[in-house]
Amino acid sequence: MKILAIIVTYNSEKWIDKNISSILQQGFVGDVLVIDNGSKDNTLNIIIDNFPKVRIIKSKENLGFAKANNLGFEIAKKEQYDYVFLINHDGWLLPDFWNHMLPVLSDPNYNDYGLLTPVHLDSTEKELDYGFRKYAGDALEKNKGKVIEIDLINGAFLFISRKCLEVVKGFDPVFFFYGEDIDLCLRTKKKGFKIGVISNAKVVHDRKERLLTDDRIWNHLVANHLIQLKSIQGGFYKSFLKTNYSIFAGYFHHISNKKQRKNYIKLFFYLLRNRSRIQNAYNNFN
């Protein structure tokens, strides 16, 4: 068993020491790779000074979540790691994490799971993270067992088997921020793999429900429509036309909201400008 833990950092000095220390707790078998998206703070110095064995890829620009992780995926495939483990920079693993996780990862009874995730807690270390609760809360309440099957999960703490990674080819780089994890889940299920939560392994995602800033609203809008476009069967041009129809429907639905109307107009031209790139995503990451 060999695991490549991948952390995409961006101005992560608040968490990075605790983050990496928690990965390297007793039981970890593998390596840590940091892909830094152009941090301007002390993130890289903390890693270099305290964790000399951690591999670092430095990007001068913010590549986004999908493209940055894809760099790590290529290393994992080339060097034949059994799993990649995506770890958000703003979180950490709780004690005994690997004692709970490794028996599942090494159990052939779970080989049909392409994506596996631990339970995500919020900063209190007691309550479920709000994003995790949305995708997995009901399943955890209704089912008991070591591994609980679910349909979707966010990419904050995500194990991807090499077999799954080779089939789904990683994240679709058409997504910059938001949506790439849901798209990955949809493609994973489409290829016949299962998605599961390992119920007794726990991590902390240190975030509060974030305000919907203009940038976040825009990124969510783009991601939602890209997922919609890629989900429509019948060929790219049919999906492209249907998605643009939904954009116009959204525009008129928000006719009294000037800011949202502008976003829908902006989205229409965004899709037109990026049509060839989106078509490539539709054909190659589907």
C-alpha positions, 0 to 999 in steps of 0.5 A: 500500500502506497499513498500520495497525499496531495495538498493544494495550497494558497496562502495556507500558513494558518493551517499548513503545519497542523495539516501536514503534521496530522498526515504524518501521524503513526500509520501513514504509508506514502508521501506528501506532495504540495502544489502551491498556487502562488502563495504570497504568505509564509506557507512555503517557508513553513513547509521547507523549514519543518517538513523537508521530505515533503515534495513541492511543486511551485506555480507562479499563478493560481491554477485552480483546484482541478489543474493543480491536483491533476499535476499530482495525479500524473505523478501518482500514475507514473510512480504507481501509487495505490491511492491519491488522497486529496487533502484541503489545506484548511483541515487536518486528520484526527488521531488514529486516522490511519488505523481506521482508514488503511484496513478499508483501503487494503481490503479487496472487498472494497475494490469496487469503490473508486472514491472513498472519504472519511467523515468531515467534522467542522472546527468544533470536532463534534458536528458534521461540516455543513458541506459534508452534511449536505451530501452524506448526512442522511446516509450516515443517519440511515445506515450503519457499517464500516463503509456507507455508499453515497452518490456524491461527495465534495473533494476536501478529503478524498481517496481515489484508487489508481484503477479509478484514476486511470479510467476517469483521468482526474479532474476536468480542467474546464472547472476552475473552482467549484464543481470539479468534484461533483463532475468527478463523482458523476463520471466515477459512477458512470464508469461503474465505481462506487463512492463511499464514506468510511464511518469511523475515520474522521477529519476536520474541515476548518471553515464556517459557512462562507458568505456568498461573495460576487466571485463565489456566486459567479464561480458557482453559476459557471460550475453548475451550468458546466455540470448541466452541459456535460450531463446532457446526452445526445452530443455536444451541440445539443447540450450546448444549445440546451444549456444556453436555453437554461441561461436565458430562462435564468435571466428572465427568472431573475428579471428583477435582480440586476446583478444576477441578470448581468451574471447570466449575460456574462455566462452566455458570452463566457460559454461562447468564448470557451466553446472549443475548450468546453467541447473538448471537456465534453468529449474527453472527460465524460 
